[in-house]
């Protein structure tokens, strides 16, 4: 069965960096695009970033463009999110999610349990 | 990347039907047939309920159905059950491999 396990969250000061990981199993990771989606405490879902299945093309929400970088290691079935210049408003649970379409980009389907990032001085 | 519009809350009695709307623009909901719906219980990860406007993943009860007209998509839950009480989010492809979510709708089973 599809499993996604995020890690790397924690408390960090504004302006600092953090790198999230998402370990995937139960499916052909190298054939699927992958998303990062976040949810601030008590708030709704916000799409953050998408990586094409081969990692060659990457896309970002305006709110994180230039500060966050999505990447993947298909040999290790792992997705990453490098977060730089963190702000208080980046505080959220970060979920990784697989795209629903093989070799495509249509919508997230399977989600991990999320990892909490808290940005505070 | 403007968020979609959803009602803050809807409610219904067991056995009744409720419909949640998701309004966007011709650049997202109206422009593509890639609207999805997610159910989220407190403290849990979202779960895909509908994709490609009206398709149901295996394992999702057929009480859940989706549709779209113009720039507005809808999720209908028929035969409401206690376990359907949750937050529901719509999501749409918004072009150039970007995506946008709605603010979420709390469904209350009376």
HADDOCK unambig.tbl for C-alpha pairs under 7 A between the chains (distance, minus, plus):
assign (segid A and resid 44 and name CA) (segid B and resid 103 and name CA) 5.30 0.50 0.50
assign (segid A and resid 44 and name CA) (segid B and resid 104 and name CA) 6.07 0.50 0.50
assign (segid A and resid 45 and name CA) (segid B and resid 101 and name CA) 6.37 0.50 0.50
assign (segid A and resid 46 and name CA) (segid B and resid 101 and name CA) 6.16 0.50 0.50
assign (segid A and resid 47 and name CA) (segid B and resid 99 and name CA) 6.21 0.50 0.50
assign (segid A and resid 47 and name CA) (segid B and resid 100 and name CA) 6.14 0.50 0.50
assign (segid A and resid 47 and name CA) (segid B and resid 101 and name CA) 6.83 0.50 0.50
assign (segid A and resid 59 and name CA) (segid B and resid 97 and name CA) 6.45 0.50 0.50
assign (segid A and resid 59 and name CA) (segid B and resid 98 and name CA) 6.52 0.50 0.50
assign (segid A and resid 60 and name CA) (segid B and resid 98 and name CA) 6.96 0.50 0.50
assign (segid A and resid 105 and name CA) (segid B and resid 97 and name CA) 6.71 0.50 0.50
assign (segid A and resid 106 and name CA) (segid B and resid 34 and name CA) 5.66 0.50 0.50
assign (segid A and resid 106 and name CA) (segid B and resid 93 and name CA) 6.42 0.50 0.50
assign (segid A and resid 107 and name CA) (segid B and resid 34 and name CA) 6.84 0.50 0.50
assign (segid A and resid 107 and name CA) (segid B and resid 36 and name CA) 6.55 0.50 0.50
assign (segid A and resid 109 and name CA) (segid B and resid 48 and name CA) 5.55 0.50 0.50
assign (segid A and resid 111 and name CA) (segid B and resid 45 and name CA) 6.60 0.50 0.50
assign (segid A and resid 111 and name CA) (segid B and resid 46 and name CA) 6.81 0.50 0.50
assign (segid A and resid 112 and name CA) (segid B and resid 45 and name CA) 6.83 0.50 0.50
assign (segid A and resid 113 and name CA) (segid B and resid 45 and name CA) 5.42 0.50 0.50
